[in-house]
Amino acid sequence: MHSDSFLDLCRAAIGSQNVLTDPADKAPYLTDWRRRYTGDALAVLRPGSTEEVAAVMRACHAHKLAVVPQGGNTGLCGGATPEPGDAAARGTVVLSLQRMNRVRQVDPLNNTITVEAGVILQQLQEAAQTHGRLFPLSLAAEGSCTIGGNLSTNAGGTAVLRYGNTRELCLGLEVVNIKGEVWDGLRGLRKDNTGYDLRDLFIGAEGTLGIITAAVMKLFPAPRARVTALAAVESPRAALALLAIAQSHAGAMLTGFELMSAMCMDLVTKHYPQLRYPFTAHHPQLVLLELSDSESEEHARTIFEKMMEVAFEAGVVKDAVVAESVQQSRDFWNLREHIPLAQVEEGKNIKHDIAVPISRVADFIETTDTLLQDAFPGARMVTFGHLGDGNLHYNVSPPVGVDHDQFLSHQDAINLIVHNSVHVHNGSISAEHGLGQLKREENRRYKSEVELAMMRAIKQALDPQGLMNPGKVV
């Protein structure tokens, strides 16, 4: 590898100011958001257009350099972080898409928006709003994560129940492959049966097959009214009963249904006392639910009140508080969104982003809680997540008074208990965060050889030299 000639090619293609080689300039791109992984790169490259991405990829392919694509660097599994070691000797670059941040087109009649990969999720939401439309993907990092990263990890968020994951929100992609060839799939069609669905190969692939440079995303009419409420229930099983009641009464109006354990609320109120817990009594579980209506707030509240009346009469709900203002609705969502932040304040913990069939969520929690308490008495389970789609953030904190680093030495054993239980309940060890470096080897334990062989065949076909984001996914 001749690094000088390669860097000269890149400087000519994207400008010297966008080829970062100084260690201080590279540093923000080399460590993941959780500061769990730190790698090295010969350079950080910041192309500003699809043509520039293609030129950089051609140079990388010619010099046999590995490429680590990166969006907002908010991933939770190390998928956008280069591997450690001598990057110059190994030959690795980070390709940042942050400069590719343009909204190319909004088509209100087709209900689509075409954006480049570096567009911040919140900016996409705001662009949709200016046209009276809704882009429903919403998650805690929306102020800094990019749509390219959302697509590469198939991000979920709080509205999957109604609108689906990022995969379901995407109609077309523009992708640059390892050879620097551009596939323009930005057609914005809801029906296109002309062969293999190439789009779905790249969504959720975490940059291991090619570089997503732009996408056509679905938009929806903006709702005229929202009703947000917190409901207190005795158990996850009762929460599932409430979900069934809510779906039967509200149907597609039900856009959010989040489960939060008492431990979650204890941590939030401990570390963020300004966020008021709205109940006078302590409840084992809370459900945050939201209805979105295209008619009126009166119509939405009528449906909500009938739904809750049935839930109270059935003994499913013990108490409930309905938001009476936009600010109170935000306050309710703040309780949910501060759970991960409160965990950070509390100290180190062992995180799991898992999914099981909705009908088996209660069984999974009961079984896994028991297994962990038997193995690690006093361990605190911080369980919350998107109950409406079966995605739980099942996190394990040390017992009170136990040294956090000492507890983390049991991480492999705890992961094995949790992931084995996920497997028994016919679930997935990664629901919305991806595999990255964190779960790559773990994934091999639960995937069949047939499934792994097909994944490797796809990787071999599109990236035969293994230059696209090595060490991730497969």
C-alpha positions as a printed Julia matrix, in Angstrom:
474×3 Matrix{Float64}:
   0.0     0.0     0.0
   1.32    3.44   -0.93
  -0.43    5.74    1.54
   1.0     8.96    0.11
  -0.33    8.33   -3.38
  -3.69    7.26   -1.96
  -4.0    10.38    0.15
  -3.04   12.55   -2.81
  -5.86   10.96   -4.81
  -8.31   11.67   -1.99
  -7.18   15.28   -1.61
  -7.67   15.84   -5.31
 -11.14   14.28   -5.17
 -12.61   15.85   -2.0
 -10.25   18.67   -1.0
  -7.33   18.63    1.41
  -9.45   20.05    4.23
 -11.64   16.95    4.07
  -8.78   14.45    4.37
  -8.0    14.32    8.08
  -4.7    12.72    9.08
  -3.72   14.62   12.21
  -4.39   12.48   15.33
  -6.32   15.28   17.05
  -8.55   15.79   13.99
  -9.19   12.07   13.64
  -9.87   11.41   17.32
 -13.65   12.23   17.4
 -14.25    9.67   14.65
 -12.26    6.83   16.2
 -14.2     6.16   19.42
 -17.8     5.0    19.62
 -20.58    6.86   21.47
 -20.39    4.59   24.53
 -16.57    4.89   24.56
 -16.35    1.14   24.55
 -14.34    0.82   21.33
 -11.44    2.89   20.05
  -9.68    2.1    16.8
  -7.32    3.76   14.37
  -7.47    4.9    10.77
  -4.95    6.06    8.21
  -7.29    8.97    7.52
 -10.82   10.23    8.03
 -12.36   11.11    4.67
 -15.3    13.53    4.43
 -16.76   13.51    0.9
 -19.53   15.98    0.12
 -21.35   14.32   -2.78
 -22.13   10.93   -4.27
 -19.53   11.53   -6.96
 -16.91   12.24   -4.3
 -17.87    9.08   -2.39
 -17.48    7.1    -5.62
 -14.04    8.63   -6.28
 -12.88    7.81   -2.75
 -14.19    4.24   -3.02
 -12.38    3.73   -6.32
  -9.15    4.87   -4.66
  -9.73    2.59   -1.67
 -10.44   -0.37   -3.94
  -7.34    0.26   -6.04
  -5.15    0.47   -2.93
  -6.99   -2.39   -1.14
  -7.88   -0.17    1.82
 -10.63   -1.12    4.24
 -13.48    1.39    4.62
 -15.46    2.05    7.81
 -18.59    4.09    6.97
 -19.79    6.49    9.67
 -22.82    8.73   10.09
 -23.49   10.58   13.34
 -21.34    8.13   15.35
 -24.21    7.48   17.77
 -24.28    3.68   17.35
 -24.35    1.45   20.42
 -22.54   -1.66   19.17
 -19.27   -0.33   17.73
 -20.46   -0.78   14.15
 -19.01    2.54   12.93
 -15.69    2.33   14.78
 -12.51    1.04   13.13
 -10.65   -1.85   14.67
  -7.64   -1.16   16.93
  -4.08   -1.66   15.76
  -1.74   -0.05   13.25
  -4.16    1.41   10.72
  -1.36    2.52    8.4
   0.03   -1.01    8.21
  -3.38   -2.65    8.0
  -4.88   -0.03    5.72
  -8.15    1.39    7.08
  -9.96    4.67    6.54
 -13.1     6.1     8.12
 -15.55    7.49    5.56
 -17.77   10.09    7.22
 -21.03   11.0     5.49
 -21.68   14.08    7.64
 -21.11   16.57    4.79
 -23.72   14.84    2.66
 -26.56   16.61    4.45
 -28.9    17.93    1.79
 -32.63   17.4     1.41
 -32.85   16.78   -2.31
 -36.62   16.72   -2.82
 -39.92   16.7    -0.96
 -42.9    15.28   -2.88
 -46.04   15.87   -0.78
 -48.32   14.21   -3.34
 -46.22   11.04   -3.37
 -45.67   11.42    0.38
 -41.9    11.02    0.02
 -38.74   12.89    0.89
 -35.36   12.28   -0.75
 -32.41   12.99    1.51
 -28.68   12.39    1.59
 -27.24    9.98    4.11
 -25.74   12.65    6.36
 -29.03   14.43    7.04
 -29.71   14.53   10.8
 -32.92   12.7    11.69
 -34.38   15.75   13.43
 -33.72   17.87   10.32
 -35.6    15.32    8.23
 -38.53   15.47   10.66
 -38.54   19.28   10.47
 -38.37   19.29    6.66
 -41.43   17.03    6.6
 -43.27   19.33    9.01
 -42.81   22.36    6.75
 -44.87   20.5     4.16
 -47.57   19.4     6.61
 -46.21   15.88    6.73
 -44.91   13.51    9.39
 -41.73   11.47    9.29
 -42.44    9.1    12.18
 -39.02    7.67   13.03
 -38.19    9.0    16.51
 -35.46    7.98   18.94
 -33.33    9.47   21.69
 -30.4    10.37   19.41
 -32.53   12.11   16.76
 -30.7    15.39   17.27
 -27.38   13.86   16.19
 -27.93   10.54   14.41
 -28.11   10.51   10.6
 -30.57    8.83    8.27
 -27.73    6.82    6.7
 -26.9     5.35   10.09
 -30.58    4.77   10.82
 -30.86    2.79    7.59
 -27.62    0.91    8.13
 -28.8    -0.33   11.54
 -32.51   -0.51   10.64
 -33.29    1.72   13.63
 -36.58    1.26   15.45
 -37.67    3.91   17.93
 -40.96    4.67   19.6
 -43.42    4.55   16.67
 -42.62    1.13   15.19
 -45.98   -0.16   16.42
 -47.79    1.91   13.8
 -45.2     2.85   11.18
 -42.56    0.11   11.28
 -38.76    0.15   11.48
 -36.6     2.3     9.21
 -36.74   -0.52    6.64
 -40.51   -0.08    6.34
 -40.08    3.68    5.94
 -37.67    3.45    3.0
 -38.75    3.2    -0.64
 -35.42    3.55   -2.43
 -31.67    3.93   -2.01
 -28.63    5.31   -3.71
 -25.57    3.16   -2.93
 -21.88    3.27   -3.85
 -20.28   -0.17   -3.93
 -16.73   -1.17   -3.09
 -15.58   -0.57   -6.69
 -16.9     2.99   -6.67
 -19.9     2.18   -8.87
 -23.17    4.01   -8.12
 -26.5     2.21   -7.96
 -29.34    4.72   -8.33
 -32.41    3.12   -6.77
 -34.11    6.39   -5.8
 -37.41    5.57   -7.48
 -39.89    6.25   -4.67
 -42.15    3.4    -5.74
 -44.39    1.41   -3.45
 -44.62   -1.41   -5.98
 -41.64   -2.62   -7.98
 -41.4    -6.35   -8.71
 -38.54   -6.35  -11.21
 -36.13   -8.7    -9.5
 -34.29   -9.08   -6.21
 -34.94   -6.35   -3.65
 -31.46   -4.84   -3.53
 -32.64   -2.1    -1.19
 -33.23   -4.55    1.63
 -29.73   -5.98    1.3
 -28.17   -2.68    2.35
 -30.67   -1.73    5.07
 -29.45   -3.24    8.32
 -26.13   -4.33    6.79
 -24.16   -1.8     8.89
 -22.02   -0.67    5.96
 -20.59   -4.12    5.28
 -21.91   -4.32    1.7
 -21.72   -0.74    0.37
 -22.16    2.94    1.23
 -25.71    4.31    1.41
 -25.44    7.88    0.08
 -29.12    8.86   -0.25
 -32.6     7.5     0.32
 -36.26    8.04   -0.54
 -38.25    7.9     2.71
 -42.0     7.7     3.27
 -43.97   10.6     4.69
 -47.42   10.59    6.25
 -50.14   13.19    6.79
 -49.44   15.06   10.01
 -51.88   14.01   12.75
 -54.33   16.67   13.91
 -54.37   15.49   17.49
 -52.4    13.39   19.96
 -53.45   11.96   23.3
 -50.65   10.88   25.64
 -51.15    9.05   28.92
 -49.38    7.07   31.61
 -51.14    3.98   32.91
 -50.12    2.04   36.02
 -50.32   -1.75   35.83
 -49.27   -4.59   38.11
 -47.12   -6.62   35.7
 -45.9    -7.03   32.13
 -48.72   -9.55   31.67
 -51.24   -6.84   32.59
 -49.48   -4.48   30.19
 -50.03   -7.0    27.39
 -53.7    -7.16   28.3
 -53.86   -3.36   28.07
 -52.13   -3.52   24.67
 -54.82   -5.88   23.38
 -57.58   -3.57   24.66
 -55.88   -0.51   23.16
 -55.45   -2.15   19.77
 -59.06   -3.34   19.67
 -60.37    0.16   20.41
 -57.82    2.45   18.76
 -56.5     0.32   15.88
 -53.96    2.22   13.79
 -54.41    5.31   15.99
 -52.22    3.62   18.6
 -48.75    4.94   17.76
 -46.84    4.45   21.01
 -46.9     1.8    23.73
 -43.86    1.83   26.02
 -43.29   -0.37   29.07
 -41.26    0.98   32.02
 -40.53   -0.94   35.22
 -40.56    0.59   38.7
 -36.76    0.3    38.74
 -36.62    2.56   35.69
 -38.72    5.22   37.39
 -36.71    4.89   40.61
 -33.51    5.68   38.72
 -35.03    8.56   36.77
 -36.52   10.26   39.84
 -33.29    9.69   41.78
 -31.0    11.28   39.21
 -33.47   13.73   37.61
 -35.74   14.88   40.45
 -36.99   17.75   38.31
 -38.88   15.19   36.23
 -42.02   14.72   38.29
 -43.42   11.22   38.83
 -47.15   11.81   38.29
 -48.58    9.17   40.65
 -48.89    9.3    44.44
 -48.49    5.52   44.76
 -45.58    3.29   43.73
 -46.52    0.98   40.84
 -44.63   -2.1    39.59
 -44.99   -1.15   35.91
 -45.98    1.9    33.89
 -47.2     2.05   30.31
 -46.71    5.2    28.25
 -49.22    5.15   25.43
 -50.05    7.61   22.7
 -52.86    7.91   20.19
 -52.54    9.97   17.0
 -55.71   11.01   15.21
 -56.38   12.49   11.8
 -59.79   13.88   12.86
 -59.72   15.87   16.12
 -58.58   15.82   19.72
 -62.2    15.35   20.81
 -62.47   12.21   18.67
 -59.15   10.88   19.99
 -60.08   11.52   23.62
 -63.47    9.84   23.18
 -61.79    6.68   21.93
 -59.15    6.88   24.64
 -61.71    7.28   27.43
 -63.74    4.3    26.21
 -60.58    2.23   25.98
 -59.51    3.11   29.52
 -63.0     2.5    30.87
 -62.82   -1.07   29.57
 -59.29   -1.48   30.98
 -60.32   -0.26   34.45
 -63.42   -2.45   34.5
 -61.28   -5.47   33.6
 -58.89   -4.68   36.45
 -56.0    -4.3    34.01
 -55.2    -0.67   34.86
 -54.82    0.53   38.46
 -54.41    4.25   37.77
 -53.89    6.56   34.81
 -52.93   10.16   34.06
 -53.77   11.85   30.75
 -51.66   14.73   29.47
 -53.67   17.94   29.43
 -51.18   19.96   27.41
 -48.36   19.61   24.92
 -45.9    20.31   27.73
 -47.34   17.57   29.94
 -47.12   15.15   27.03
 -43.44   16.07   26.69
 -43.0    15.56   30.43
 -44.34   12.02   30.14
 -42.02   11.24   27.24
 -39.12   12.8    29.16
 -39.59   10.17   31.87
 -39.18    7.47   29.23
 -36.29    9.11   27.39
 -34.28    9.79   30.55
 -34.1     6.11   31.53
 -30.83    5.5    29.58
 -29.37    8.75   30.94
 -30.3     7.78   34.5
 -28.56    4.43   34.02
 -25.38    6.26   33.04
 -25.62    8.38   36.2
 -26.19    5.27   38.33
 -23.05    3.6    36.98
 -22.04    0.77   34.71
 -24.57   -1.82   33.67
 -24.92   -4.67   31.21
 -27.22   -3.78   28.33
 -29.35   -5.99   26.11
 -31.39   -4.85   23.11
 -33.59   -7.87   22.47
 -36.86   -8.78   20.79
 -39.29  -11.63   21.39
 -42.78  -12.23   19.99
 -45.15   -9.8    21.72
 -47.19  -12.64   23.17
 -44.08  -14.0    24.95
 -42.74  -10.77   26.48
 -44.19  -11.46   29.95
 -42.92  -15.05   29.93
 -39.47  -13.86   28.91
 -39.26  -11.24   31.67
 -40.5   -13.6    34.39
 -38.22  -16.45   33.33
 -35.1   -14.36   32.79
 -35.53  -12.33   35.98
 -35.66  -15.59   37.93
 -32.61  -17.06   36.2
 -30.54  -13.94   36.87
 -31.62  -13.65   40.5
 -30.67  -17.28   41.06
 -27.24  -16.73   39.5
 -26.59  -13.18   40.77
 -28.72  -12.43   43.85
 -29.64   -8.78   44.16
 -29.0    -7.9    40.52
 -31.31   -5.09   39.44
 -33.15   -5.46   36.15
 -33.83   -2.16   34.39
 -36.47   -3.27   31.91
 -38.13   -0.89   29.46
 -38.91   -0.66   25.79
 -41.32   -0.8    22.93
 -43.84   -3.36   24.15
 -46.02   -2.82   21.09
 -43.39   -4.42   18.84
 -41.77   -6.83   21.32
 -38.5    -4.9    21.68
 -37.14   -4.69   25.22
 -34.07   -2.96   26.59
 -33.35   -5.54   29.24
 -30.46   -4.09   31.22
 -28.83   -5.52   34.32
 -27.37   -3.28   37.05
 -25.21   -4.45   39.95
 -26.78   -5.14   43.35
 -26.72   -2.14   45.68
 -23.27   -1.8    47.22
 -21.48   -4.08   44.74
 -18.51   -2.64   42.85
 -19.58   -1.96   39.28
 -16.34   -3.07   37.65
 -16.42   -6.28   39.66
 -19.98   -6.91   38.51
 -19.03   -6.26   34.89
 -16.54   -9.12   35.11
 -19.64  -11.36   34.97
 -20.82   -9.83   31.71
 -20.23  -12.93   29.57
 -22.13  -15.12   32.0
 -25.03  -12.66   32.23
 -25.16  -12.25   28.46
 -25.3   -16.01   28.07
 -28.26  -16.29   30.46
 -30.16  -13.46   28.78
 -29.44  -14.47   25.19
 -30.15  -18.15   25.82
 -33.51  -17.11   27.23
 -34.13  -14.91   24.19
 -33.37  -17.9    21.97
 -35.7   -20.18   23.95
 -38.47  -17.61   23.53
 -37.86  -17.51   19.75
 -36.42  -14.01   19.79
 -33.48  -11.96   18.53
 -30.4   -10.79   20.45
 -30.44   -7.5    18.53
 -33.72   -5.7    17.93
 -32.73   -2.21   16.79
 -29.08   -1.5    17.63
 -27.43   -3.91   15.19
 -24.53   -6.3    15.75
 -21.44   -4.22   15.05
 -18.43   -5.53   16.94
 -20.36   -6.11   20.14
 -22.55   -9.03   19.09
 -20.81  -10.37   16.0
 -19.46  -13.52   17.65
 -22.52  -13.9    19.86
 -24.68  -13.98   16.75
 -22.93  -17.13   15.54
 -24.19  -19.01   18.58
 -27.83  -18.52   17.63
 -27.87  -18.4    13.83
 -28.11  -21.67   11.93
 -25.25  -22.68    9.64
 -27.6   -22.35    6.66
 -28.43  -18.75    7.6
 -24.8   -17.83    8.25
 -23.72  -19.4     4.97
 -26.25  -17.32    3.03
 -25.07  -14.15    4.78
 -21.44  -14.97    3.95
 -22.38  -15.67    0.32
 -23.95  -12.22    0.0
 -20.9   -10.6     1.59
 -18.57  -12.53   -0.74
 -20.57  -11.52   -3.8
 -20.63   -7.79   -3.03
 -17.33   -7.41   -1.17
 -15.04  -10.31   -2.15
 -11.92   -8.74   -0.62
 -13.63   -7.98    2.69
 -12.87   -4.25    2.54
 -16.27   -2.95    3.63
 -16.37   -2.36    7.39
 -14.28   -5.42    8.33
 -14.86   -7.09   11.67
 -18.55   -6.21   11.78
 -21.71   -8.35   11.44
 -20.13  -11.36    9.65
